[in-house]
Amino acid sequence: MSKNDTILSFDEVSFEYGHNKPILKEVSFSLRRGMKVTLMGQNGAGKSTIFGLITGTQKPESGDINISNGVSIAIAKQVIARDQLDLTMREFFEKCFKDKVYDIDVKIDEVLEIVNFQAPHDRIIRSFSGGQQARLLLASAIIQNPDLLLLDEPTNNLDKAGIQHLTDFLKNYKKTVMVISHDADFLNSFSDGVLYLDVYTREIEQYFGNYFDVVEQIKARIEKENMKNAQLAKEIQENKDKANFFAQKGGQMRLVAKRMREKAEELEEEKVDVRKEDKTIRPFEIPSQPELVGEIIKINSYKVIINHKATNRKTSISLKRNTHLLLKGPNGIGKSTLLQSIAEAGPKSGAVIAPDVRLGYYRQDFSTLNFEDTVFDSLMNVIKDAGRDAGEEEMRSVAASFLITSDVINTKIGSLSEGQKGLVAFARLVLERPGLLILDEPTNHINFRHLPLIAEALNNYKGAMILVSHVPEFVEKIRIDETLDLEG
């Protein structure tokens, strides 16, 4: 490849949020035309920040970002901006272009076919499900036919069919793609390499090969670094032991001892910083409301959306303590709508929740969180709202188990990454101790290393639980007592 094939490069780019919150430290990497690259890193490491720097919404503190002349860039973010939720689909797509597009409806139909979706162009964005909105986010980037396509967690909320359509599209896409994702099988189907953003060093490591190749490369590198450091540690100790021996001899031997100490110091400097693996959250449990007996919730009816029309259906589902219900169905059929109506316990919800049941609700859009609250206030408020006599010490202990450290706890919720918001939402559930737990796509945005621990906590939850998830590997780890298939 010639140098002219490089369409994007970072040259010692540094970036920080405010004071004392460094995100990137002298990061350098390059992308060649036609490459399909994965951007990896722990929740909050700064992956979305790199996208912001590429698109120009963020500016580096130092260093250079070089984009080849004429290269067009489009991004599909993790969530649709709140100020765009009340637009019609047509208005949403019109905002993708600087100039008026006269055949916009034709372009919309073409791009909706790519993402396997159909809907009236005058329908309001807010009325679509999370999975449908995920498809619209993808379509909003693809419709621009960019030279560099940036996808931020594109499989979130997508059902199996949606992920397959996206995978097929990316395999056949001839231009350059950079993807942030925690879905290993999805990434392995198209990746040429990985850019790994280390949350500890704030630097980028660049690897080539498919996703699983890269995982093996990282593993081999860590083993090699550990072996080198172990050998150096042995030599350092031998030199220190000799230095101590010769120092006791006195006379000319002291000079030998000095040289031995200097040699030990030189060897210390040769030791390498071993690449640290992502920290995982600590094992946790979500305590359930202890005093509940008998039926916690009864579901008598629900609505499904078929061809954009609502249909009522009857059912009879009763959940008591330690009973787990899975809701199944494709994107747009009404799963999230059903969960919301149950949580709001309205007269038309088709469900009756027993009196005094405390509800824990994990929403895929995190709208149960006040984005203006600090993390500290959000966690303390949930203890107060639950009527529990718990103090700051317990709150901080729970927060730490979800990697919510002292440098994060005073940050506003709205400034967190989507993955960090998810961890805050789980911390709130632990502190809340609900009798009924409602979870809408709880794996979205979450680092894949955390998922086994989250699955274990949900499996062991002793209250009543209603779960929606499109990730079969996650659901398989959780005890499910009843299943309601909205499509059946």
C-alpha positions as CSV (number, residue, x, y, z in Angstrom):
1,M,0.0,0.0,0.0
2,S,1.3,3.5,-0.9
3,K,1.2,6.4,1.5
4,N,-1.5,7.9,-0.7
5,D,-3.9,5.1,0.5
6,T,-3.9,6.5,4.0
7,I,-7.2,8.5,4.4
8,L,-7.0,9.2,8.1
9,S,-4.1,9.5,10.6
10,F,-3.7,10.6,14.2
11,D,-0.3,12.0,15.0
12,E,0.5,12.2,18.8
13,V,-3.1,13.4,19.6
14,S,-3.9,14.2,23.2
15,F,-7.3,15.1,24.6
16,E,-8.9,15.7,28.0
17,Y,-12.3,16.7,29.4
18,G,-11.8,19.7,31.6
19,H,-8.9,19.6,34.1
20,N,-7.4,16.4,35.4
21,K,-9.5,14.1,33.2
22,P,-7.2,12.9,30.4
23,I,-8.7,10.7,27.8
24,L,-6.0,10.3,25.1
25,K,-2.2,10.7,25.5
26,E,-0.2,11.2,22.3
27,V,-2.3,8.7,20.3
28,S,-1.0,7.8,16.8
29,F,-2.6,5.5,14.3
30,S,-3.6,5.5,10.6
31,L,-6.4,4.0,8.4
32,R,-6.0,2.9,4.8
33,R,-8.7,3.2,2.2
34,G,-11.0,0.2,2.3
35,M,-10.0,-1.0,5.8
36,K,-12.6,-2.3,8.2
37,V,-11.3,-1.7,11.7
38,T,-12.7,-2.3,15.2
39,L,-12.1,0.3,18.0
40,M,-12.0,-1.5,21.4
41,G,-11.6,-0.3,25.0
42,Q,-13.2,-0.4,28.4
43,N,-16.4,1.6,29.1
44,G,-15.4,5.2,29.5
45,A,-12.0,4.8,27.9
46,G,-12.8,7.4,25.2
47,K,-13.8,5.4,22.1
48,S,-16.7,7.7,21.3
49,T,-14.3,10.6,21.9
50,I,-12.1,9.4,19.1
51,F,-15.2,9.4,16.8
52,G,-15.9,13.0,17.9
53,L,-12.3,14.0,17.1
54,I,-12.6,12.4,13.6
55,T,-15.9,14.2,12.9
56,G,-14.7,17.5,14.3
57,T,-17.2,17.8,17.2
58,Q,-14.2,17.5,19.5
59,K,-10.9,19.3,19.2
60,P,-7.5,17.9,20.4
61,E,-5.4,19.5,23.0
62,S,-2.3,18.8,21.0
63,G,-1.2,16.7,18.0
64,D,-2.6,16.5,14.5
65,I,-5.5,14.8,12.9
66,N,-5.0,14.4,9.1
67,I,-7.9,13.6,6.8
68,S,-7.3,13.2,3.1
69,N,-8.8,15.9,0.9
70,G,-12.3,15.2,-0.2
71,V,-12.9,12.3,2.2
72,S,-16.5,12.3,3.4
73,I,-17.4,11.0,6.9
74,A,-20.7,9.8,8.3
75,I,-21.4,8.5,11.8
76,A,-24.1,6.3,13.3
77,K,-24.1,7.2,17.0
78,Q,-25.3,4.9,19.8
79,V,-28.6,6.8,20.3
80,I,-30.7,9.3,18.5
81,A,-30.3,12.8,19.9
82,R,-33.2,13.8,22.2
83,D,-33.8,17.0,20.1
84,Q,-34.5,14.8,17.0
85,L,-37.0,12.4,18.6
86,D,-40.0,14.5,17.6
87,L,-38.9,14.8,13.9
88,T,-40.7,12.8,11.2
89,M,-38.6,10.1,9.5
90,R,-38.3,12.3,6.4
91,E,-37.1,15.3,8.5
92,F,-34.6,13.1,10.3
93,F,-33.0,12.0,7.0
94,E,-33.1,15.5,5.5
95,K,-30.9,16.6,8.4
96,C,-28.2,14.2,7.1
97,F,-27.5,16.5,4.2
98,K,-26.2,20.1,4.1
99,D,-28.2,20.9,1.0
100,K,-31.8,20.1,0.1
101,V,-32.2,16.6,-1.6
102,Y,-35.1,16.6,-4.0
103,D,-35.4,12.8,-4.3
104,I,-35.1,12.2,-0.6
105,D,-38.1,9.8,-0.4
106,V,-36.4,7.6,-3.1
107,K,-33.1,7.6,-1.1
108,I,-35.0,6.8,2.1
109,D,-36.7,3.8,0.6
110,E,-33.4,2.6,-0.8
111,V,-31.5,2.8,2.5
112,L,-34.4,1.3,4.5
113,E,-34.2,-1.7,2.3
114,I,-30.5,-2.0,3.2
115,V,-31.3,-2.1,6.9
116,N,-34.4,-4.3,6.3
117,F,-37.0,-1.9,7.5
118,Q,-40.2,-0.3,6.2
119,A,-42.3,2.5,7.7
120,P,-44.2,5.6,6.6
121,H,-41.9,8.6,6.0
122,D,-44.1,10.9,8.1
123,R,-44.0,8.8,11.2
124,I,-42.5,10.4,14.3
125,I,-39.1,9.0,15.4
126,R,-40.1,8.8,19.0
127,S,-42.8,6.3,18.1
128,F,-40.3,3.7,16.9
129,S,-38.9,1.0,19.2
130,G,-35.3,0.9,20.3
131,G,-34.4,-1.7,17.6
132,Q,-36.2,0.3,14.9
133,Q,-34.3,3.5,16.0
134,A,-31.0,1.5,15.8
135,R,-31.9,0.7,12.2
136,L,-32.7,4.4,11.5
137,L,-29.3,5.4,13.0
138,L,-27.5,3.0,10.6
139,A,-29.6,4.2,7.7
140,S,-28.8,7.8,8.5
141,A,-25.1,7.2,8.1
142,I,-25.4,4.8,5.1
143,I,-27.6,7.2,3.1
144,Q,-24.7,9.6,2.9
145,N,-22.6,7.0,1.1
146,P,-19.4,8.2,3.0
147,D,-15.8,7.3,2.3
148,L,-15.4,6.7,6.0
149,L,-18.3,5.1,7.9
150,L,-18.2,5.3,11.7
151,L,-20.5,3.0,13.6
152,D,-20.9,3.3,17.4
153,E,-22.3,0.1,18.9
154,P,-24.4,-0.6,15.8
155,T,-25.8,-4.0,17.0
156,N,-27.4,-2.6,20.2
157,N,-31.2,-3.3,20.1
158,L,-30.9,-5.2,16.9
159,D,-32.6,-8.6,16.7
160,K,-30.9,-11.5,15.0
161,A,-32.2,-10.6,11.5
162,G,-31.1,-7.0,11.9
163,I,-27.5,-8.0,12.9
164,Q,-27.3,-10.4,9.9
165,H,-28.4,-7.7,7.5
166,L,-25.8,-5.3,8.9
167,T,-23.1,-7.9,8.7
168,D,-23.8,-8.7,5.1
169,F,-23.8,-4.9,4.3
170,L,-20.4,-4.4,5.9
171,K,-18.9,-7.4,4.2
172,N,-19.8,-5.9,0.8
173,Y,-19.2,-2.2,1.6
174,K,-16.2,-1.2,-0.5
175,K,-15.2,1.9,1.6
176,T,-13.5,2.4,4.9
177,V,-15.3,1.4,8.2
178,M,-14.5,1.9,11.8
179,V,-16.8,0.1,14.3
180,I,-17.1,0.3,18.1
181,S,-18.7,-2.9,19.4
182,H,-18.6,-5.5,22.1
183,D,-20.1,-8.2,19.9
184,A,-17.2,-10.6,19.2
185,D,-18.9,-12.8,16.6
186,F,-20.2,-9.7,14.7
187,L,-16.7,-8.1,14.7
188,N,-15.0,-11.2,13.6
189,S,-17.1,-11.5,10.5
190,F,-15.6,-8.4,8.8
191,S,-12.7,-6.9,10.8
192,D,-9.2,-6.4,9.2
193,G,-7.7,-5.1,12.4
194,V,-8.2,-3.7,15.9
195,L,-7.4,-0.3,17.4
196,Y,-7.3,-0.9,21.2
197,L,-7.6,2.2,23.4
198,D,-6.0,1.3,26.8
199,V,-7.9,3.0,29.6
200,Y,-4.7,3.0,31.8
201,T,-2.0,4.3,29.4
202,R,-4.5,6.4,27.3
203,E,-2.7,5.2,24.2
204,I,-3.8,3.2,21.1
205,E,-2.4,-0.2,20.3
206,Q,-2.8,-1.2,16.6
207,Y,-3.2,-4.8,15.6
208,F,-3.9,-6.5,12.2
209,G,-5.9,-9.6,11.5
210,N,-9.5,-10.6,12.4
211,Y,-10.9,-10.1,15.8
212,F,-10.1,-13.5,17.2
213,D,-6.6,-13.3,15.7
214,V,-6.1,-10.0,17.6
215,V,-7.3,-11.5,20.9
216,E,-4.6,-14.2,20.5
217,Q,-2.0,-11.6,19.6
218,I,-2.8,-9.6,22.8
219,K,-2.7,-12.8,24.9
220,A,0.7,-13.8,23.4
221,R,2.1,-10.3,23.9
222,I,1.1,-10.3,27.6
223,E,2.7,-13.7,28.2
224,K,5.9,-12.5,26.4
225,E,6.0,-9.3,28.5
226,N,5.4,-11.2,31.8
227,M,8.2,-13.7,30.9
228,K,10.6,-10.9,30.1
229,N,9.8,-9.1,33.4
230,A,10.2,-12.4,35.3
231,Q,13.6,-13.0,33.8
232,L,14.6,-9.4,34.6
233,A,13.3,-9.6,38.1
234,K,15.5,-12.7,38.6
235,E,18.6,-10.9,37.3
236,I,17.8,-7.8,39.4
237,Q,17.6,-9.9,42.6
238,E,20.9,-11.8,41.7
239,N,22.7,-8.4,41.3
240,K,21.2,-7.1,44.6
241,D,22.3,-10.2,46.4
242,K,25.9,-10.0,44.9
243,A,26.0,-6.2,45.8
244,N,25.1,-7.0,49.4
245,F,27.7,-9.8,49.5
246,F,30.6,-7.7,48.1
247,A,29.6,-4.6,50.2
248,Q,30.2,-6.6,53.4
249,K,33.8,-7.5,52.2
250,G,34.9,-3.8,52.3
251,G,37.8,-2.3,50.5
252,Q,37.9,-2.6,46.7
253,M,34.8,-4.9,46.9
254,R,32.6,-1.9,47.6
255,L,33.3,-0.7,44.0
256,V,32.1,-4.0,42.7
257,A,29.0,-3.8,45.0
258,K,28.3,-0.3,43.5
259,R,28.5,-1.6,40.0
260,M,26.1,-4.4,40.9
261,R,23.6,-2.0,42.3
262,E,23.9,0.2,39.1
263,K,23.3,-2.9,37.0
264,A,20.2,-3.7,39.0
265,E,18.9,-0.2,38.4
266,E,19.5,-0.5,34.7
267,L,17.6,-3.8,34.6
268,E,14.7,-2.2,36.5
269,E,14.4,0.4,33.7
270,E,14.3,-2.4,31.1
271,K,11.1,-3.8,32.6
272,V,8.1,-3.1,30.5
273,D,4.6,-2.0,31.5
274,V,2.5,-5.1,30.8
275,R,-0.7,-4.3,29.0
276,K,-3.4,-4.4,31.6
277,E,-6.6,-6.3,30.8
278,D,-9.9,-4.4,31.3
279,K,-11.1,-4.5,34.8
280,T,-14.4,-6.3,35.3
281,I,-17.1,-5.3,37.7
282,R,-17.1,-7.3,40.9
283,P,-19.7,-10.2,41.4
284,F,-22.9,-8.7,42.8
285,E,-26.4,-9.5,43.7
286,I,-29.6,-7.5,43.4
287,P,-31.4,-7.9,46.7
288,S,-35.1,-8.3,46.4
289,Q,-37.8,-6.7,48.5
290,P,-38.0,-9.2,51.4
291,E,-41.5,-8.8,52.8
292,L,-43.5,-9.6,49.6
293,V,-45.6,-12.8,49.5
294,G,-48.1,-14.1,46.9
295,E,-48.7,-12.7,43.5
296,I,-46.4,-9.7,42.6
297,I,-47.8,-9.0,39.1
298,K,-50.6,-10.4,36.9
299,I,-50.5,-9.7,33.2
300,N,-54.0,-10.2,31.6
301,S,-53.5,-8.6,28.1
302,Y,-50.9,-6.9,25.9
303,K,-50.7,-5.1,22.6
304,V,-48.6,-6.1,19.6
305,I,-47.7,-4.0,16.6
306,I,-48.1,-5.8,13.2
307,N,-47.6,-3.8,10.1
308,H,-47.6,-0.6,12.2
309,K,-51.1,-1.4,13.6
310,A,-51.8,-2.3,17.2
311,T,-53.7,-5.5,18.1
312,N,-54.9,-6.5,21.6
313,R,-54.2,-10.0,22.8
314,K,-55.3,-11.8,25.9
315,T,-53.0,-13.8,28.2
316,S,-52.8,-15.0,31.8
317,I,-49.4,-14.7,33.4
318,S,-48.8,-14.5,37.2
319,L,-45.4,-13.8,38.6
320,K,-44.5,-14.4,42.3
321,R,-41.2,-14.2,44.1
322,N,-38.3,-15.9,42.3
323,T,-40.2,-16.1,39.0
324,H,-38.5,-14.9,35.8
325,L,-40.4,-14.0,32.6
326,L,-38.8,-13.6,29.1
327,L,-40.5,-11.4,26.5
328,K,-39.6,-12.4,22.9
329,G,-40.3,-11.0,19.5
330,P,-38.7,-9.1,16.6
331,N,-37.8,-5.4,16.7
332,G,-40.9,-3.2,16.6
333,I,-43.5,-5.7,17.8
334,G,-44.0,-3.8,21.1
335,K,-41.8,-5.3,23.8
336,S,-40.5,-2.0,25.1
337,T,-43.9,-0.5,24.9
338,L,-45.3,-3.4,27.0
339,L,-42.6,-3.0,29.6
340,Q,-43.2,0.8,29.9
341,S,-47.0,0.3,30.2
342,I,-46.4,-2.2,33.0
343,A,-43.9,0.1,34.8
344,E,-46.4,3.0,34.6
345,A,-49.2,0.7,35.8
346,G,-51.8,2.6,33.9
347,P,-55.4,1.5,33.5
348,K,-54.8,0.3,30.0
349,S,-51.5,-1.5,30.7
350,G,-53.2,-4.9,31.0
351,A,-51.2,-5.7,34.1
352,V,-51.9,-5.3,37.8
353,I,-49.0,-4.9,40.3
354,A,-49.6,-5.8,43.9
355,P,-49.6,-2.9,46.4
356,D,-46.4,-1.7,47.9
357,V,-44.2,-3.5,45.3
358,R,-41.0,-1.6,44.7
359,L,-40.2,-1.5,41.0
360,G,-36.7,-1.6,39.5
361,Y,-36.7,-0.5,35.9
362,Y,-33.7,-0.7,33.5
363,R,-34.6,1.1,30.4
364,Q,-32.5,0.8,27.2
365,D,-32.5,4.6,26.7
366,F,-31.6,5.3,30.4
367,S,-34.6,7.7,30.7
368,T,-35.1,6.6,34.3
369,L,-31.9,8.5,35.0
370,N,-31.8,12.2,35.5
371,F,-29.0,13.4,33.2
372,E,-28.5,16.6,35.2
373,D,-27.8,14.6,38.4
374,T,-24.3,13.8,39.4
375,V,-23.6,10.0,39.8
376,F,-23.3,10.7,43.6
377,D,-26.8,12.3,43.8
378,S,-28.4,9.7,41.5
379,L,-27.2,6.8,43.8
380,M,-28.0,8.6,47.1
381,N,-31.5,9.6,45.8
382,V,-32.4,6.0,44.9
383,I,-31.6,4.9,48.5
384,K,-33.8,7.8,49.8
385,D,-36.6,7.0,47.4
386,A,-36.6,3.3,48.5
387,G,-37.0,4.5,52.1
388,R,-33.9,2.7,53.2
389,D,-31.6,3.8,56.0
390,A,-28.3,3.5,54.2
391,G,-25.4,5.9,54.2
392,E,-22.8,7.2,51.9
393,E,-20.3,4.4,52.8
394,E,-22.6,1.7,51.4
395,M,-23.3,3.7,48.3
396,R,-19.6,4.2,47.6
397,S,-18.9,0.5,48.1
398,V,-21.6,-0.5,45.6
399,A,-20.4,2.2,43.2
400,A,-16.8,0.9,43.4
401,S,-18.0,-2.6,42.5
402,F,-19.3,-1.2,39.2
403,L,-16.1,0.7,38.5
404,I,-17.6,4.0,39.4
405,T,-14.5,5.5,40.9
406,S,-13.9,8.8,42.7
407,D,-13.0,10.6,39.4
408,V,-16.4,9.6,38.0
409,I,-18.8,9.9,41.0
410,N,-19.1,13.7,40.8
411,T,-19.7,13.7,37.1
412,K,-23.1,14.5,35.6
413,I,-25.0,11.4,34.3
414,G,-25.4,13.1,30.9
415,S,-21.6,13.4,30.5
416,L,-20.9,9.6,31.0
417,S,-20.4,7.2,28.2
418,E,-23.4,4.9,27.4
419,G,-21.6,2.0,29.0
420,Q,-21.0,3.9,32.2
421,K,-24.7,4.9,32.3
422,G,-25.5,1.2,32.1
423,L,-23.2,0.5,35.1
424,V,-24.8,3.3,37.1
425,A,-28.3,1.9,36.3
426,F,-27.2,-1.5,37.7
427,A,-25.7,0.1,40.8
428,R,-29.1,1.8,41.4
429,L,-30.9,-1.5,41.1
430,V,-28.6,-3.0,43.8
431,L,-29.3,-0.1,46.1
432,E,-33.0,0.0,45.3
433,R,-33.7,-3.6,46.3
434,P,-36.8,-4.0,44.1
435,G,-39.6,-6.6,44.4
436,L,-40.3,-6.5,40.6
437,L,-37.3,-6.1,38.2
438,I,-38.0,-5.0,34.6
439,L,-35.0,-5.1,32.3
440,D,-35.1,-3.8,28.7
441,E,-32.0,-4.9,26.7
442,P,-29.6,-4.7,29.7
443,T,-26.6,-5.9,27.7
444,N,-26.6,-2.8,25.4
445,H,-23.4,-0.7,25.6
446,I,-21.9,-3.0,28.3
447,N,-18.4,-4.3,28.0
448,F,-18.6,-8.0,27.2
449,R,-16.3,-8.9,30.1
450,H,-19.1,-7.7,32.5
451,L,-21.9,-9.7,31.0
452,P,-21.3,-13.1,32.7
453,L,-21.4,-11.4,36.1
454,I,-24.6,-9.5,35.2
455,A,-26.2,-12.7,33.9
456,E,-25.3,-14.5,37.2
457,A,-26.8,-11.7,39.3
458,L,-30.1,-11.8,37.3
459,N,-30.1,-15.6,37.4
460,N,-29.9,-15.4,41.2
461,Y,-32.4,-12.6,41.7
462,K,-35.2,-13.7,44.1
463,G,-37.9,-11.3,43.2
464,A,-40.2,-11.3,40.1
465,M,-38.4,-10.4,36.9
466,I,-39.4,-9.5,33.3
467,L,-36.6,-9.5,30.8
468,V,-36.2,-8.4,27.2
469,S,-32.9,-9.3,25.4
470,H,-31.9,-10.1,21.9
471,V,-28.6,-11.7,23.0
472,P,-29.2,-15.5,23.2
473,E,-25.8,-16.3,24.8
474,F,-26.8,-13.9,27.6
475,V,-30.3,-15.3,28.1
476,E,-29.0,-18.9,28.2
477,K,-27.1,-18.1,31.4
478,I,-30.3,-16.9,33.2
479,R,-33.1,-19.1,34.6
480,I,-36.3,-18.4,32.7
481,D,-39.5,-19.8,34.2
482,E,-42.0,-18.5,31.6
483,T,-41.7,-17.1,28.1
484,L,-44.2,-14.8,26.3
485,D,-43.5,-14.7,22.6
486,L,-45.3,-11.6,21.2
487,E,-45.0,-12.9,17.7
488,G,-46.6,-16.2,18.5
